[in-house]
Amino acid sequence: MSQTVADIRSRLQQADAAEFAVLERSLVADTRKGIASALESARHRLEAEALEEQRIASLYALQHELAEGGLAVGLDEVGRGPVAGPLTVGAVVLPGEPRIPGLNDSKQLTPERREELSIRIKEVAIAWTIQHVQPDELDAVGMTASLRFVFHKAVMEIEAQGIRPDAILLDGNPLRIDPRERSVVKGDAKCASIAAASIVAKVERDRIMCLYAEQYPAYCFDANKGYASKEHIEAIKNQGLCPIHRTTFCTAFVQETLF
């Protein structure tokens, strides 16, 4: 008795590449339209999975290359552009195995997927840390000095965990904080440990901003995460600044008004 189209579709949906090849050969004479459609769907799925595996492999390959086979700590910052809330830096040391499927620039992921990956990153990582620069510190010394300070602090925290990386991988422009530093343009989309750092930092900063939304509900920090959205600017004009605003970032909207 021949299998139903539904049964075959179910098998194809779960088949890996080797299983698909066997099924495809066995179904070559099956003329049912549903079978042709199910085969095509499975073929596209496997092609997409293969491309994703290649992408993930390239993230780990670059990390391995830049560290010359040793350990690399990837760092990335979140919150450079907002007018409220902290500047947050993640630092992650990943092993070569197991690889983490789905790693990517945090901006390319849904909040739900970032949460899932953040948990997995912390499970797999050899070492990780998240460090912050608070708004008043940003106002006092400026962005460049704050970035240098917090990136250096993150590396020191990794080393305090007993890990001395062979390479320090930064997303974007060099900061010259350490001779081991390597800068990678768009590194959060190219390098596994930098992508991981961007994800854990983004998840943690978003969590903090949601807590601030409860404390300062007029500014809708849960929605804008401290960025200067139209609604956020209007709230500043109507309410003035709150203690987590970066006053030097807000001069275009209102005179300094803390309460």
Helices and strands as residue ranges (DSSP letters): H 5-14, H 17-26, H 33-66, E 72-78, E 87-93, G 106-108, H 111-124, E 127-133, H 135-141, H 143-160, E 167-171, E 181-184, G 187-189, H 192-215, G 217-219, H 221-224, H 230-239, G 247-249
